[in-house]
Amino acid sequence: MRENHHDHNPTDSHHHHGGRPTAGKNLLGPATDELAECPVMKGSTVVKTDAEAAGLYRDYQGTRYWFCCAACEPLFDANPAQYATA
């Protein structure tokens, strides 16, 4: 006689412990105030904490600017006034 035990089968569709986020909602994503736009690559969204952890930021005239990648740093450094926004 076989006993019917509940086991945690990863392919079992009714168990999702910490797996994928709910469709259409980004419950664990960064808040809007944690995001910035790269001043060099307009349209590129940057997570401020990630950029700071990677050293991808500059302070210029009292304002902090975050970069989407290391390639943007030297471009900003060469002419920060071109990329700085009010």
SVG drawing of the C-alpha trace seen along z (x, -y; Angstrom):
<svg xmlns="http://www.w3.org/2000/svg" viewBox="-2 -74 40 76">
<polyline fill="none" stroke="black" stroke-width="0.4" points="0.0,0.0 1.4,-3.3 1.2,-6.4 0.4,-9.7 2.9,-12.2 3.1,-15.9 6.5,-16.6 7.9,-19.8 8.2,-19.0 9.7,-22.0 7.6,-21.2 4.4,-21.2 2.6,-24.2 0.8,-25.2 4.0,-25.8 6.0,-28.9 8.2,-29.7 10.1,-32.9 10.1,-32.1 9.0,-34.4 7.3,-37.8 3.6,-38.1 2.9,-38.8 2.5,-42.5 3.8,-43.6 7.3,-44.4 6.9,-43.9 10.6,-43.7 11.9,-46.3 13.5,-49.6 11.3,-52.5 11.1,-55.5 13.4,-57.6 16.0,-54.9 16.3,-55.3 18.1,-57.8 18.7,-58.4 22.2,-58.1 23.2,-61.7 25.3,-60.3 23.1,-57.6 19.7,-59.4 16.9,-56.9 19.1,-54.4 17.6,-53.8 20.2,-53.4 19.6,-51.9 21.4,-54.4 22.6,-51.9 23.9,-49.5 25.8,-52.3 27.3,-53.6 28.4,-50.1 30.2,-49.8 31.6,-53.3 29.6,-54.5 28.8,-58.0 30.2,-61.6 29.4,-64.6 29.4,-67.8 28.5,-71.2 26.6,-69.8 24.6,-67.2 25.3,-63.5 25.1,-61.8 24.9,-58.0 26.0,-56.1 24.6,-53.1 28.1,-51.7 31.8,-52.3 32.0,-53.7 29.9,-56.7 32.3,-57.9 35.1,-59.2 32.6,-60.9 31.1,-62.7 34.5,-63.5 35.7,-65.1 32.8,-67.6 30.5,-67.4 28.8,-70.6 27.5,-69.0 25.8,-66.2 24.8,-67.9 21.2,-68.9 19.5,-71.4"/>
</svg>
